[in-house]
Amino acid sequence: MGIKIGDISSVNNLLTNEKKSNNESNQLFEDIYKAAIGLVNDTNNLQKNADKVTTDFAAGKTDNFVDVLIASEKATVALQYTVKLRDKVLDAYNEIMRMQV
C-alpha cells in the first residue's frame, strides 16, 4: 500500500476545480473527505509496517537494516505530508470562518 502520487494529484485537482452547483459541491466535499481518510489510513499502515520491520530486526528475525531504514523513512515522510495537509485544511477552514457573509 502507501501514498501514491496519483492520489495526491487527485486531491489537488479536487481542490482547484471551479465553482460548482450545490450537488456537485457536496460530491466534491465527499471526494476530498474520502481522499483524506485514505491518506490517513495509508499513513497508519506505513507506521505499522515500520514498527513491524523494526521489531523483527530487534528480535533477530531479519538482519536487513536497510529495510528498517526505508520503512521508517517512508512512514516519516507520510506522516509529515499528512500533518502539512491537515495544517492547510485548518488554514482554509479558519479563512472561511473569517469571511463576512
C-alpha positions as CSV (number, residue, x, y, z in Angstrom):
1,M,0.0,0.0,0.0
2,G,1.3,3.5,0.5
3,I,0.7,7.0,-0.7
4,K,0.7,7.2,-4.5
5,I,1.5,10.4,-6.4
6,G,-1.8,9.9,-8.4
7,D,-3.7,10.0,-5.1
8,I,-2.1,13.3,-4.1
9,S,-2.6,14.9,-7.5
10,S,-6.3,13.8,-7.5
11,V,-6.8,15.7,-4.2
12,N,-5.1,18.7,-5.7
13,N,-7.4,18.5,-8.7
14,L,-10.5,18.3,-6.5
15,L,-9.4,21.4,-4.5
16,T,-8.7,23.5,-7.6
17,N,-11.9,22.8,-9.5
18,E,-14.0,25.9,-10.4
19,K,-17.2,26.8,-8.5
20,K,-19.8,24.1,-8.7
21,S,-23.5,23.6,-8.0
22,N,-24.7,22.6,-4.5
23,N,-25.0,18.9,-5.6
24,E,-21.6,18.9,-7.2
25,S,-20.1,20.7,-4.1
26,N,-21.5,18.0,-1.8
27,Q,-19.9,15.4,-4.1
28,L,-16.6,17.4,-4.1
29,F,-16.6,17.5,-0.3
30,E,-17.3,13.8,-0.1
31,D,-14.4,13.0,-2.6
32,I,-12.0,15.2,-0.7
33,Y,-13.0,13.7,2.6
34,K,-12.6,10.1,1.3
35,A,-9.2,11.0,-0.1
36,A,-8.1,12.5,3.2
37,I,-9.3,9.4,5.1
38,G,-7.4,7.2,2.6
39,L,-4.3,9.3,3.2
40,V,-4.6,8.9,7.0
41,N,-5.1,5.1,6.6
42,D,-2.1,4.8,4.3
43,T,0.0,6.7,6.8
44,N,-1.2,4.4,9.6
45,N,-0.3,1.4,7.5
46,L,3.1,2.7,6.8
47,Q,3.7,3.4,10.5
48,K,2.5,-0.1,11.4
49,N,4.8,-1.6,8.8
50,A,7.8,0.4,10.1
51,D,7.0,-0.8,13.6
52,K,6.8,-4.4,12.5
53,V,10.1,-4.3,10.5
54,T,11.8,-2.6,13.4
55,T,10.5,-5.2,15.9
56,D,11.6,-8.0,13.5
57,F,15.0,-6.5,13.3
58,A,15.3,-6.1,17.1
59,A,14.1,-9.7,17.6
60,G,16.7,-11.0,15.2
61,K,14.2,-12.3,12.7
62,T,15.8,-10.3,9.9
63,D,19.3,-8.8,9.6
64,N,18.5,-6.3,6.8
65,F,19.0,-2.9,8.3
66,V,18.3,-1.2,5.0
67,D,14.7,-2.4,5.0
68,V,14.3,-0.9,8.5
69,L,15.6,2.5,7.4
70,I,13.4,2.5,4.3
71,A,10.2,1.6,6.1
72,S,11.0,4.2,8.8
73,E,11.7,6.9,6.3
74,K,8.5,6.1,4.3
75,A,6.5,6.4,7.5
76,T,8.1,9.6,8.5
77,V,7.5,11.3,5.1
78,A,3.9,10.1,5.0
79,L,3.3,11.5,8.5
80,Q,4.9,14.8,7.6
81,Y,2.8,15.1,4.4
82,T,-0.4,14.2,6.4
83,V,0.4,16.8,9.0
84,K,1.1,19.5,6.4
85,L,-2.2,18.6,4.6
86,R,-4.0,18.9,7.9
87,D,-2.5,22.3,8.6
88,K,-3.6,23.5,5.1
89,V,-7.1,22.3,5.7
90,L,-7.2,24.1,9.1
91,D,-5.9,27.3,7.5
92,A,-8.6,27.1,4.8
93,Y,-11.2,26.5,7.5
94,N,-10.0,29.4,9.5
95,E,-10.0,31.6,6.4
96,I,-13.6,30.6,5.7
97,M,-14.7,31.4,9.3
98,R,-13.2,34.9,9.0
99,M,-15.2,35.7,5.9
100,Q,-18.1,38.1,6.3
101,V,-21.4,37.0,4.8
